[in-house]
Amino acid sequence: MFVAVESESITRADVAGLIAGRLAAVRVPGLLSAARCQAITAALANAPMDRYDESRVFPVVAKFGPAINDHRSAGELREDYWDAAGAAEKSWSTLGLSDSPRDLCLAAFRGAWPDVAPGRRQGREMHVGVVREINAGLQVHFDDAVREYAGRLLDGEVVAQLAFNIYILVPPAGGETVLWRRRWQPDDEPLRIPGGYGFEEAVAAGTQSLTLRPTLGEGFLFDPRHYHTVRQASDGRRISIGCFVGLTDDGRLALWS
């Protein structure tokens, strides 16, 4: 049951299959055309890229737009998240592109679910869509907003979480996503990398895994509560636009970054 499937577009069955654990990942080849990917990549040359907090995230990952975990303290979202979100949206509006990261992420799910929108926190819409350039790889990690925010990230309760990416530039070799059929357990903590957000790869040793190489314009959806990583790009650049997708207790899909 831990398999990746291809689909012409994201469907309700795809989302349900991931949430139920019947699927490991859903791939949508050609979600964006090569021409659109190239236009976005070219425009990003003029965008003010920054980096994840380098005291926590290493190797270095460049990004455009806020990510919640760079604005988290003691399980709460700091006020500076909203300032960063506003600055990113203003900067993107100057790039001359018809679609924002928010537009691209929301559009990918509108045909799959009757109610999909940015998540809300204290009545305010969360930022949707972060651009990430991951060339040197990632630590093995999992993402679970319920655990990280003690269930208080959004106004609605998140009962399941997915992660979504669109690859707008891919390297000729390397850059694969690896998923393991294992979620965090308390006795994993001795394998946590000191000072980092991730774990030694031994944390998932002996468990079923999938290695998936990104393709240009592909949409990629998976459950990030499973341990996962990105391998180093051996040549070239790996850039994606992504967000998290939460199923809330009232049946909506809520997106955030």
C-alpha atoms as one frame of an Amber mdcrd trajectory, in Angstrom:
protein
   0.000   0.000   0.000   3.022   2.311   0.284   3.115   3.226  -3.403   3.290
   6.319  -5.594   0.653   6.792  -8.292   0.402   9.133 -11.258  -2.693  11.189
 -11.970  -3.703  13.733 -14.601  -4.802  16.044 -11.786  -5.216  15.811  -8.026
  -8.504  14.111  -7.218 -10.581  13.556  -4.104  -9.626   9.871  -4.250  -5.932
  10.839  -4.290  -6.318  13.026  -1.207  -8.380  10.382   0.583  -5.897   7.648
  -0.325  -3.006   9.593   1.167  -4.895  10.485   4.326  -6.046   6.879   4.785
  -2.509   5.559   4.228  -3.371   3.625   1.069  -0.895   5.706  -0.957   2.575
   7.078  -0.273   2.561   9.845  -2.899   0.620  11.249  -5.838   2.487  12.578
  -8.857   0.900  14.870 -11.462   3.300  15.054 -14.443   3.145  18.296 -16.390
   0.954  20.170 -13.904   2.771  23.257 -15.176   4.152  23.524 -18.701   7.869
  23.872 -19.276   7.271  27.398 -20.599   5.487  28.482 -17.408   8.200  26.937
 -15.258  10.849  28.792 -17.217   8.954  32.088 -16.917   8.626  31.732 -13.148
  12.273  30.736 -12.753  13.413  33.701 -14.837  11.271  36.107 -12.796  12.675
  34.731  -9.544  16.119  35.986 -10.580  14.801  39.394  -9.503  13.158  38.188
  -6.296  14.638  38.856  -2.818  15.521  35.319  -1.727  16.443  34.640   1.876
  17.298  31.454   3.809  15.808  29.264   6.454  17.229  29.840   9.918  20.745
  28.465   9.442  21.129  27.626  13.132  18.387  25.036  12.647  18.292  24.176
   8.925  21.494  22.894   7.367  22.646  22.388   4.647  21.519  25.857   3.539
  18.108  26.148   1.843  17.250  29.365   0.010  13.597  30.425  -0.013  11.169
  33.139  -1.051   8.261  33.650   1.309   7.750  32.785   4.981   7.722  29.289
   6.441   5.924  28.812   9.747   8.788  27.060  11.530  11.077  30.052  11.087
   8.481  32.030  13.072   7.703  29.543  15.860   8.519  30.017  19.522   7.343
  27.703  22.306   4.716  26.136  20.065   3.236  29.456  18.984   3.392  31.422
  15.727   5.125  34.751  16.265   3.676  38.028  15.029   6.591  38.564  12.632
   5.168  35.773  10.422   2.459  38.153   9.238   4.984  40.873   8.447   7.040
  38.401   6.398   3.911  37.187   4.593   2.905  40.714   3.620   6.417  41.527
   2.408   6.575  38.364   0.282   3.206  39.007  -1.347   4.199  42.595  -2.133
   7.519  41.485  -3.616   5.898  38.785  -5.763   3.468  41.344  -7.203   6.429
  43.202  -8.711   7.719  40.208 -10.707   5.267  40.579 -13.601   3.762  37.077
 -13.357   0.076  36.299 -13.710   0.027  33.591 -11.018   1.313  33.847  -7.473
   2.494  30.811  -5.478  -0.830  31.043  -3.626  -2.776  30.917  -6.903  -0.826
  27.906  -8.172  -1.242  25.911  -4.961  -4.958  26.624  -4.557  -5.663  25.876
  -8.230  -4.123  22.412  -7.902  -6.804  21.391  -5.357  -9.952  23.200  -6.469
 -11.078  20.327  -8.693 -10.440  17.774  -5.965 -12.333  19.148  -2.990 -15.540
  21.156  -2.543 -14.040  23.585  -0.018 -10.382  24.550  -0.276  -8.924  27.851
   0.934  -6.003  29.324   2.855  -6.042  28.260   6.482  -6.988  30.876   9.046
  -5.370  31.687  12.363  -7.254  34.054  14.650  -9.326  35.014  11.633  -6.341
  35.931   9.434  -5.493  34.039   6.249  -2.209  32.129   6.357   0.401  32.693
   3.663   0.249  30.014   0.947   3.168  29.110  -1.293   6.860  29.195  -0.460
   9.591  28.926  -3.110  12.491  26.731  -2.006  15.819  26.002  -3.658  17.149
  22.726  -2.254  20.437  21.929  -3.948  22.486  20.411  -1.130  19.738  18.159
   0.200  17.785  18.017   3.456  18.116  16.210   6.748  15.774  13.273   7.292
  12.747  14.751   9.023   8.986  14.784   9.367   6.477  17.677   9.395   3.516
  17.624  11.768   1.853  20.940  12.615  -0.408  19.330  15.212   2.631  18.165
  17.184   4.684  21.328  16.604   1.866  23.732  17.535   0.006  21.545  20.053
  -3.031  21.564  17.734  -3.289  25.366  17.759  -1.921  26.442  14.377  -5.245
  27.042  12.620  -8.665  28.120  13.836 -10.023  24.705  12.768  -8.560  21.473
  14.091  -6.197  19.792  11.608  -6.897  16.052  11.565  -4.516  15.131   8.714
  -1.655  16.900   6.976  -0.227  16.628   3.462   2.625  18.412   1.691   2.467
  19.685  -1.886   5.222  20.798  -4.268   5.435  21.921  -7.883   8.908  21.549
  -9.391   9.782  24.553 -11.548  13.473  23.713 -12.036  15.032  20.273 -11.688
  18.666  19.141 -11.825  19.860  16.709 -14.507  20.904  14.304 -11.731  20.161
  13.966  -8.034  17.531  15.869  -6.067  15.359  12.805  -5.402  12.744  12.768
  -2.658  12.961   9.724  -0.389   9.935   8.673   1.671   9.999   6.087   4.444
   7.021   4.185   5.775   7.699   5.291   9.310   6.420   8.075  11.546   8.039
   9.622  14.582   8.155   7.593  17.778   9.413   8.796  21.183  12.426   6.489
  21.136  13.612   8.170  17.917  14.859  11.218  19.847  18.396   9.902  20.526
  18.912   9.995  16.744  17.961  13.657  16.408  20.807  15.746  14.924  22.085
  18.194  17.591  20.976  21.726  16.819  19.051  20.672  13.726  15.467  19.903
  12.852  16.195  16.417  11.504  17.438  12.956  12.369  20.201  10.589  11.412
  19.066   8.366   8.552  19.312   5.339  10.817  15.981   6.467  12.298  14.223
   4.862   9.325  16.553   1.895   8.805  14.836  -1.311   7.808  11.537   0.304
   6.827   9.931   0.360   3.386  10.933   3.364   1.286  10.395   5.034  -2.069
  12.902   7.158  -4.002  11.249   9.525  -6.470  13.076  11.775  -8.900  11.322
  15.085  -9.674  10.395  16.075 -13.218   9.911  19.586 -14.584   6.417  20.947
 -13.960   5.373  17.972 -11.839   2.975  18.310  -8.931   3.866  16.101  -5.973
   1.626  15.346  -2.986   2.497  13.175   0.029   2.020  12.784   3.776   4.945
  14.622   5.438   4.316  12.944   8.779   6.315  10.080   7.310  10.057  10.536
   7.552  11.402  11.984   4.307  14.416  13.729   2.834  15.780  15.274  -0.373
  19.039  13.987  -1.832  21.746  16.379  -2.961  21.546  17.571  -6.550  24.757
  16.346  -8.140  24.564  19.081 -10.768  22.223  22.000 -11.408  19.453  23.556
  -9.307  16.266  22.200  -7.726  13.515  24.782  -7.177   9.938  24.139  -6.113
   6.815  25.998  -5.019   5.054  24.325  -2.129   2.655  24.426   0.786   1.059
  22.251   3.429  -2.501  20.996   3.094  -4.577  20.211   6.159  -7.871  18.352
   6.369  -9.827  20.130   9.111 -12.433  18.682  11.440 -15.240  20.330   9.434
 -14.149  18.675   6.181 -12.303  21.559   4.527  -8.852  21.600   2.963  -6.816
  24.423   4.509  -3.487  25.470   2.957  -0.528  27.213   4.571   3.232  27.641
   4.259
